[in-house]
Amino acid sequence: MGEYLKIFFIILPKAYWIKQASIPNTDQFLEYVHTVIPWLLSVGGTIIAKDIKQNSDLSQWDGGQLGVIVEFESKKAAQEAYDSDIFQEYLEMRDFSSDLCVSIIG
């Protein structure tokens, strides 16, 4: 198994955020779309997959789960983005402590 992992990481030197967030209302959802996504792009992240599960079938966001996979050029770049003052301040201001899970793989 160890050899397979070595081959995987040689072939795939990039790193990824696997991110799951619970976003309770329309305002926070729109803020995320207008703030975090452009910031991710500005630090070299590329959103390669997303999954959105809304609490209801309403045409307006009434809360739900947002899953995102973000690709970075390296594990260092992914970690630096996560540790950046801008991202940490955003998390602190929105009190995502119990509603956000980010794993860095790479």
Contact map, one row per residue, 1 for C-alpha under 8 A:
1111100000000000000000000000000000000000000000000000000000000000000000000000000000000000000000000000000000
1111110000000000000000000000000000000000000000000000000000000000000000000000000000000000000000000000000000
1111111000000000000000000000000000000000000000000000000000000000000000000000000000000000000000000000000000
1111111100000000000000000000000000000000000000000000000000000000000000000000000000000000000000000000000000
1111111110000000000000000000000000000000000000000000000000000000000000000000000000000000000000000000000000
0111111111000000000000000000000000000000000000000000000000000000000000000000000000000000000000000000000000
0011111111100000000000000000000000000000000000000000000000000000000000000000000000000000000000000000000000
0001111111110000000000000000000000000000000000000000000000000000000000000000000000000000000000000000000000
0000111111111000000000000000000000000000000000000000000000000000000000000000000000000000000000000000000001
0000011111111000000000000000000000000000000000000000000000000000000000000000000000000000000000000000000000
0000001111111000000000000000000000000000000000000000000000000000000000000000000000000000000000000000000000
0000000111111100000000000000000000000000000000000000000000000000000000000000000000000000000000000000000001
0000000011111110000000000000000000000000000000000000000000000000000000001100000000000000000000000000000001
0000000000011111000000000000000000000000000000000000000000000000000000111110000000000000000000000000000001
0000000000001111100000000000000000000000000000000000000000000000000000111110010000000000000000000000000111
0000000000000111110000000000000000000000000000000000000000000000000011110010010000000000000000000000001111
0000000000000011111000000000000000000000000000000000000000000000000111100000010000000000000000000000011110
0000000000000001111100000000000000000000000000000000000000000000001111000000000000000000000000000000111110
0000000000000000111110000000000000000000000000000000000000000000001111000000000000000000000000000001111000
0000000000000000011111000000000000000000000000000000000000000000111100000000000000000000000000000001110000
0000000000000000001111100000000000000000000000000000000000000000111000000000000000000000000000010011100000
0000000000000000000111110000000000000000000000000000000000000011110000000000000000000000000000000011000000
0000000000000000000011111001100000000000000000000000000000000011110000000000000000000000000000000010000000
0000000000000000000001111101100000000000000000000000000000000111000000000000000000000000000000000000000000
0000000000000000000000111111100000000000000000000000000000001110000000000000000000000000000000000000000000
0000000000000000000000011111110000000000000000000000000000011110000000000000000000000000000000000000000000
0000000000000000000000001111111000000000000000000000000000000000000000000000000000000000000000000000000000
0000000000000000000000111111111100000000000000000000000000000000000000000000000000000000000000000000000000
0000000000000000000000111111111110000000000000000000000000001000000000000000000000000000000000000000000000
0000000000000000000000000111111111000000000000000000000000000000000000000000000000000000000000000000000000
0000000000000000000000000011111111110000000000000000000000000000000000000000000000000000000000000000000000
0000000000000000000000000001111111111000000000000000000000000000000000000000000000000000000000000000000000
0000000000000000000000000000111111111100000000000000000000000000000000000000000000000000000000000000000000
0000000000000000000000000000011111111100000000000000000000000000000000000000000000000000000000000000000000
0000000000000000000000000000001111111110000000000000000000000000000000000000000000000000000000000000000000
0000000000000000000000000000001111111111000000000000000000000000000000000000000000000000000000000000000000
0000000000000000000000000000000111111111100000000000000000000000000000000000000000000000000000000000000000
0000000000000000000000000000000011111111110000000000000000000000000000000000000000000000000000000000000000
0000000000000000000000000000000000111111111000000000000000000000000000000000000000000000000000000000000000
0000000000000000000000000000000000011111111111000000000000000000000000000000000010000000000000000000000000
0000000000000000000000000000000000001111111111000000000000000000000000000000000000000000000000000000000000
0000000000000000000000000000000000000111111110000000000000000000000000000000000000000000000000000000000000
0000000000000000000000000000000000000011111110000000000000000000000000000000000010000000000000000000000000
0000000000000000000000000000000000000001111111000000000000000000000000011000100000000000000000000000000000
0000000000000000000000000000000000000001111111100000000000000000000001111000010000000000000000000000000000
0000000000000000000000000000000000000001100111110000000000000000000001110000000000000000000000000000000000
0000000000000000000000000000000000000000000011111100000000000000000111100000000000000000000000000000000000
0000000000000000000000000000000000000000000001111100000000000000000111100000000000000000000000000000000000
0000000000000000000000000000000000000000000000111110000000000000000111000000000000000000000000000000000000
0000000000000000000000000000000000000000000000111111000000000000011110000000000000000000000000000000000000
0000000000000000000000000000000000000000000000001111100000000000111100000000000000000000000000000000000000
0000000000000000000000000000000000000000000000000111110000000001111000000000000000000000000000000000000000
0000000000000000000000000000000000000000000000000011111000000001110000000000000000000000000000000000000000
0000000000000000000000000000000000000000000000000001111110001111100000000000000000000000000000000000000000
0000000000000000000000000000000000000000000000000000111110000111000000000000000000000000000000000000000000
0000000000000000000000000000000000000000000000000000011111000100000000000000000000000000000000000000000000
0000000000000000000000000000000000000000000000000000011111100000000000000000000000000000000000000000000000
0000000000000000000000000000000000000000000000000000000111111100000000000000000000000000000000000000000000
0000000000000000000000000000000000000000000000000000000011111000000000000000000000000000000000000000000000
0000000000000000000000000100000000000000000000000000000001111100000000000000000000000000000000000000000000
0000000000000000000000001100100000000000000000000000010001111111000000000000000000000000000000000000000000
0000000000000000000000011100000000000000000000000000011101011111000000000000000000000000000000000000000000
0000000000000000000001111100000000000000000000000000011000001111100000000000000000000000000000000000000000
0000000000000000000001110000000000000000000000000001111000001111110000000000000000000000000000000000000000
0000000000000000000111100000000000000000000000000011110000000011111000000000000000000000000000000000000000
0000000000000000000111100000000000000000000000000111100000000001111100000000000000000000000000000000000000
0000000000000000011110000000000000000000000000000111000000000000111110000000000000000000000000000000000000
0000000000000000111100000000000000000000000000111110000000000000011111000000000000000000000000000000000000
0000000000000001111000000000000000000000000000111100000000000000001111100000000000000000000000000000000000
0000000000000001111000000000000000000000000011111000000000000000000111110000000000000000000000000000000000
0000000000000111100000000000000000000000000011110000000000000000000011111000010000000000000000000000000000
0000000000000111000000000000000000000000000111000000000000000000000001111110110000000000000000000000000000
0000000000001110000000000000000000000000000110000000000000000000000000111110110000000000000000000000000000
0000000000001110000000000000000000000000000000000000000000000000000000011111110000000000000000000000000001
0000000000000111000000000000000000000000000000000000000000000000000000011111111000000000000000000000000111
0000000000000000000000000000000000000000000000000000000000000000000000000111111100000000000000000000000000
0000000000000000000000000000000000000000000100000000000000000000000000011111111110000000000000000000000000
0000000000000011100000000000000000000000000010000000000000000000000000111111111111000000000000000000000100
0000000000000000000000000000000000000000000000000000000000000000000000000011111111100000000000000000000100
0000000000000000000000000000000000000000000000000000000000000000000000000001111111110000000000000000000000
0000000000000000000000000000000000000001001000000000000000000000000000000000111111110010000000000000000000
0000000000000000000000000000000000000000000000000000000000000000000000000000011111110011000000000000000000
0000000000000000000000000000000000000000000000000000000000000000000000000000001111111011000000000000000000
0000000000000000000000000000000000000000000000000000000000000000000000000000000111111111000000000000000000
0000000000000000000000000000000000000000000000000000000000000000000000000000000000111111100000000000000000
0000000000000000000000000000000000000000000000000000000000000000000000000000000000011111110000000000000000
0000000000000000000000000000000000000000000000000000000000000000000000000000000011111111111000000000000000
0000000000000000000000000000000000000000000000000000000000000000000000000000000001111111111100000000000000
0000000000000000000000000000000000000000000000000000000000000000000000000000000000001111111110000000000000
0000000000000000000000000000000000000000000000000000000000000000000000000000000000000111111111000000000000
0000000000000000000000000000000000000000000000000000000000000000000000000000000000000011111111111000000000
0000000000000000000000000000000000000000000000000000000000000000000000000000000000000001111111111000000000
0000000000000000000000000000000000000000000000000000000000000000000000000000000000000000111111100000000000
0000000000000000000000000000000000000000000000000000000000000000000000000000000000000000011111110000000000
0000000000000000000000000000000000000000000000000000000000000000000000000000000000000000001111111100000000
0000000000000000000010000000000000000000000000000000000000000000000000000000000000000000001101111111000000
0000000000000000000000000000000000000000000000000000000000000000000000000000000000000000001100111111000000
0000000000000000000000000000000000000000000000000000000000000000000000000000000000000000000000111111000000
0000000000000000000011100000000000000000000000000000000000000000000000000000000000000000000000011111100000
0000000000000000001111000000000000000000000000000000000000000000000000000000000000000000000000011111110000
0000000000000000011110000000000000000000000000000000000000000000000000000000000000000000000000000011111000
0000000000000000111100000000000000000000000000000000000000000000000000000000000000000000000000000001111100
0000000000000001111000000000000000000000000000000000000000000000000000000000000000000000000000000000111110
0000000000000011110000000000000000000000000000000000000000000000000000000010011000000000000000000000011111
0000000000000011110000000000000000000000000000000000000000000000000000000010000000000000000000000000001111
0000000010011111000000000000000000000000000000000000000000000000000000000110000000000000000000000000000111
